[in-house]
Amino acid sequence: MILYLHGFRSSPQSFKARWMGQRLQELGRADEYRCPQLPASPKQAIALALGIAETFLQTHPVAQLSLIGSSLGGYYATWLAERLGCRAVLLNPAVKPPRDLQSYVGISTQYHSDEPFEFRPEYVAELEALAIAAISAPQRYFLLAATGDEVLDWRESRAFYLGAKQCIIAGSDHGLSDFTQYADEVLSFCDSKPGAATPSSATGA
């Protein structure tokens, strides 16, 4: 199963989430894909994602579970991967969201529906509770980070996921508008056998 975790203010309707679902459907693997709408509360979002993963793991080995996390979803995916021991792909991940989301406390709107939601002050503490000091098994991680990310500093991600497979994309943007070029590489990593991924670093156009 591939469990996709979207970012802050995003949804399963994001370009990357829909593209991954479409690609798996083309491959006859639509039943392997999950992309839930995550609550604004980090505690509730993690509980939802963890519940989906643990239900799957009741009948499948952890080697058959992969996470894809975009932006804030990358922060969640890292916590889950450390807890469960599964693979994780990080797409322009948020490395320090307790710091970055302080200014968003209050009412915000969803990107894809304009539906309002509240990001409460206590959610910052919930994010802090999910902090991982360092990843324990870099070979289980694949980082895609764009130097043109206008929201997050790609250098923080590169340093945090040191030793992991990395693809540093020259240019692009926070939403990875050129994600279709990398989707199959992401899928290949998700399908790889545990320990089979060799840490590497590459720069894309």
C-alpha positions, 0 to 999 in steps of 0.5 A: 500500500502507498499512503499519501499524506498531503501538506498544510491547507492541501487535500487529496485533490492536490496535483501530486496526490491525484497524479499518483492515484492516476498512475497507480490506476493506469498500472492496475493498482488503484486498490493499493493507494490511500490518500485521506483528508487530514484534519488540521490538528496534527495529533488527529492527522497522525492518529488517522494516518497511523490507524490506516497504516496499522490496519494494513499491517495487521494482514501485510508485512511492513515491506509492503507499506510505503509513505509519500509525504508532501510538505507538512505531510513529509513531517508526518511521514517521517514520524510514521516511518520511524515508528513503523519501520517502513519506507517514506518518500518526502516531497519538499518536506517541512523539517521544522513546522512548529517554527514555520506554522506559528504565523498561521495560527488562526483561520485559514482556507483550503487551497482546493475548496476555499473552505475555512478551517482553524489552526489553533495555538495548541496545534504548534505543541502537537507538532513539537510532539512529533519532532524526530531528532534524526532518521534512524535508517536513511536507506528507507527514505527518498527526498525530492527537494526543489531549489526553487521552493518558495515556501521551504528551504531545500537545504534544511531538507538535504541536511536532515535526510543526509545519507538518504536517496536524494534528488535535488531538483534545480528550480521547480517550486514548492508544489513540484509542478514538474512532478510527473517527471519523477513520479515513476522514480517515486513509485520504483522506490516505494516498490523496492525491497527493504535495504535495496535503495542505495543512498544517492544524490542527483540534480534534475532540471 
